[in-house]
Each structure stands twice: as C-alpha cells, then as structure tokens.
Amino acid sequence: MQRTYTARMNRIRSMVTGLTDLLDPLEKQKVTLDFLASLILFQENTRRIQKERQASKKASMQATAAKNCNLKKAERMCSKARKWIRRELPPEVWTEFGFKKGEFAKKTTPGSKP
C-alpha cells in the first residue's frame, strides 16, 4: 500500500513523539538518544528537501507558463508573417520560410485541369 508524503511524515512524527516520551523503557532494545537524534535529523532533512522540491516545482510551473505564453505570441507573429509571405512573395521561395513543398498548392476541382 502506497502512502502519501503527509501520511508517512505523520507516522514518523508519531514515532518521534512516542520515543521522546518513553525512551527509558526502550533503552534495553538499543533505542538511545543517539538513535532518536538521528531519526529527528532524518525527519528535518526530509521536511527541508520537500520544501525545496515544492519551491522548485512552483518555479518550474511558472517557467513553463512563461514559455508557453512566449511561444503563443511568437506563433501568432509567425502566422501573420506567413500571410504576408504568401501575398507578397512567389511560391518558389516559400520553403525558405518553413513552408512545406505543396502546402499551399492551387487546389483543383474535380473535372478541371490543373
């Protein structure tokens, strides 16, 4: 069964609380202050890493949104330029602007000659 980060951290938090309160009876099982300190250190490191991860995720999402916005604007400008190129320049040079060969070839109706 896979648990969420929150559920896992809650289990660790409960264990730290319990060990802190009842450390003496568990000493014969080698649960010492060093063990508890190590557990607390891992808990704090995990929290720090999670916060860094969340900040990184937020920054990544903002960067993605900015990138998509710029792409959309650039594509709109390219669309305008394509219209101008089709109006002003002969089809022979269109490929230099990224048009695919035959992309805007004259369409023929059935029964007519090309």
N, C-alpha and C positions, 0 to 999 in steps of 0.2 A: 504494500500500500504506500503510495507516494504522498508525502505530506508537504504542505506549503512551508515557505520560509518562516512565516509567523508561527505556525504550529510547532515547528522544530525549535525555534527560539524560545517559545513558551515552555517547552519541555526542559530545555537547558536552564532557563531561569528558575523553574520549579526545583530542579536538582540542586542548583547553587544555593537557593534559599534553604532547602532541606538539609544540605550538608553543612551550611553555616550554623544552623540551629542545633544539629545533632552530630557534630563532628566527633565528640569524645567517645560515644559508644562504637563508632566505626573505626577507631584507630587500630584495633587488632586486625582489621581487614586491609591495613596499609592505606587507609584514607587519611592523609595528613594535610597539614596546612599547605605544604608544597603542592600536593595534588589539587587542592581547592584553588590555590592561586593560579595554577596552570589552566584549570578549567575556566576561571574568570577571565584570564588573559585571552584564551581562545574565543570566549563569548564576546569580549570587547573588540577583538580583531575582526570577528565576523560582522559585528554591527558597523564598524568603520568601513569594511570592504563593501557592505551592502549600500551604505550611504554614498560611497564613491561611485558604485555601479549605477545607482539611481541618478546621480548628477550627470554621469557620462551618458546615460540613456536619454535624459532630458536634453542635453546639449546635442546629441546625435539627432533627436527628433526635430529640434529647432533648425539644425543644419540641413536636414532633409527637406523641411518645409521651405527654407530659403532657396535651396537648389531647385526645387520644383517650381517655385514662383519665377525664378530667373529663366528656367527652361521654357515655361509657358510664354513669357514675354518675348524671348528670343524666337520661339516658333511662330508667334504672331507676326513678328517683323519679317521673318523668312517668307511667310505666306504672302505678305504684301509685296516683297521683292520678287517672288515668283510670278505674281500677276504682272508686275511691271516688265519683267524679262520677257514673258510671253507676248506682251503687247508691243514691245519696242525692238526686240532682237529676233533674228531669224532662227528657226528651229535647229539649224546645224550647230549652233553654239550653246544650246540649252544644256547639253551634257556637262559642260564646264561648270555649271551651277548646281549640279547634282540631279538634274532631271534624268530619268531612265529612258533609254532609247525606246521610242514609240509610245511614250507615256501620254502624250497629247497629240497623237496622230489623228488626222482628219478621219472622222467616222463616216462610213458609207452606209447607205440604207440598202436593204435587200433589193436586188434588181437593178441598182445603179452601178455605174462604172467608177472605180477609184480615181 
